[in-house]
Amino acid sequence: MIRILIVDDEKEIGTFLSHLFMSKGYRVTVVNSGKDFYYLDLKKQRFHIALLDLKLPDANGLSLLEYLKQQQPACKAVIMTGYSTIQTAVDAMKLGASNYLEKPFDDIDILEQQIDELLAGGDESVNQYLQEAAVRSGLVIGKSEKMKQLLQTVYKVAQKPVNILIEGETGTGKEVLAHFIHEASPRTKEAFIGVNCGAISESLLESELFGHEKGAFTGAVQQRKGLFELTSKGTLFLDEVAEASHLIQVKLLRVLETREFMRVGGTAVLRTNARVIAASNENLQEAVRKKTFREDLFYRLNVVHVKIPPLRERQEDIPLLIQHMLERYGSGNISFSKGAIRRLQEYHWPGNIRELANFVARTIALLDSDQTVITEADLPLWDTEGASIRMPSTLESDDTGKQNHELEEYLRTWSQSVLTTFEKKDDVHLEDVLAQVKQLESQIGKAFILKALQNTLGNRSEAAKRLQITMRKLRYLLNEKKGDTGT
C-alpha cells in the first residue's frame, strides 16, 4: 500500500490532504510540527512520498528534508511553499526534493497529477524526458555531477511559470540552458525567442520588446508586434540583461509586475503571459550595489537563480562536448586521440564552451583532407604556464580584433621592407622582391580564409563559396602545398 507523510502546521491543510489521498486508497500519516516529525520512527515507518511544509513554527523545513533523506533516501519529498519562498524551494530540490507545490492549492487536479506522476514514474522516466529535452535544445548533459544536479533542478523548475535568472561566465552556454528550460516546460510547443539587450540601441530594444504602432516614429510604416506579445504563451529570453538602459529596466519592471504593456505609440493595454528567462555574465547583485541595475527588477527576475559552472570545473565533459561539436560540423568521421583529449582537459578554457567550439572548428579546418585522427601534434602551442593557446600561424587567433591587428602589423612590416629595398641606390635582387610579393599573397590569402572559416564555424565548403575559390585553392593556401591551385 502507498504510504504518504504530510508535515504541515496548518491542521486544515493536513486534514484536507489526508482525506484527498485516503479516498485514493493511500495510507496517510499527518504531523503538525517539527517535534512530532522527529518523534516518528522513520527506520520502521517507510513512506513513498512526504509532503513537507517549509515553514513550521518550531522547525526549518530544510532540516526536516535533510533528515528524511538521510533516513529514507528512496522517499520522494515534495516541498509545500508560498510564492515568496520559491527560491528556498529550489534550494530544497538541490537537497533532494523531487518537486514543490505552491500554496494555496488553486488547482487540486494539478496537485493530484504531480503526486500520481511521482508514484507512477521513477527516476528513469524523468531522465529520459530530460535527455529528450536536452537533444531538442542542443544541450550536452555530460558526466559532470555539477551539471547533472543543475539540470535536475532546472528541469523541476521548468514545470512552473516562474522567472529564472541564469548567470555564468561568457561562453558557458546560458542561451542553450534557457532553451533547455523551455523544451522541458509545458510551453515546449510555444515560441522561444531571445534578444540580446546589449546588442541594439535603447529605442530599437523598446520596439523589439513591446512592439510599435504605425507612425509611432520615423520608419514605422506598419504596426509591429513585440516579443512580449509574440511569446505570450511561450518563453522570452533576455540575454545580457545587465546592459539594458534605465528606461528599459523601468518598462521591464512594469510588465513583470502587472503583466501589462503598451506598444510604442499605442494606447491600448495588452497582456502577456510570457515566461521570462534572463541571463548575464555580470554579477547582477554587484550591479545593484553599484546602482547600475534596479534592485526591484533584480528581485523580479531572480525568482529562481541558476549559475552555470565554467568549463574548467567540468573537464570530464570535454570529450562529449567535442564529439557533439564534430557531429554538428559534419565531421563525425574525425576523432581526437586520447593524448589530445588529455591535453585539452589540462587547459582552463577562459572562453568556456564557445572557445572550445571555435577551437574544434579551426582545428578541423586546418587538417589535411585525408586525416581522420587529431593527435597532440595537431594541437596549438601552449605557453609555459599552460594558461593560453596560440595557433602555429601568426595570423590565427580567437579574437577578431587581434587577428586584424596582426594582419595590419604584417602589412606594415612588409611595406617597410619593400620600400627600403626600393630606395636603395645600389643593385636590387628583383627575384627576392617578387618572392616577397608571393609570400604576401600567401599570407593575405590565409588570413581571409581563416576569417571565413571562423565565420562559418569551420565549414570549408561554405568558406570557399563565400571567398569564390575552389576547395583545392583553399587547401593549397592553408597548407602551403605546391600543386594545381585552381580558380
Beta strands, then each sheet from edge to edge (+ up, - down):
strand 1: 3-7
strand 2: 27-31
strand 3: 49-53
strand 4: 55-56
strand 5: 59-60
strand 6: 76-81
strand 7: 99-102
strand 8: 164-167
strand 9: 192-196
strand 10: 211-212
strand 11: 224-225
strand 12: 235-239
strand 13: 260-261
strand 14: 270-271
strand 15: 275-280
strand 16: 304-307
strand 17: 335-336
strand 18: 373-374
strand 19: 381-382
strand 20: 389-390
sheet 1: 2+ 1+ 3+ 6+ 7+
sheet 2: 4+ 5-
sheet 3: 9+ 12+ 15+ 8+ 16+
sheet 4: 10+ 11-
sheet 5: 13+ 14-
sheet 6: 17+ 18+
sheet 7: 19+ 20-
end
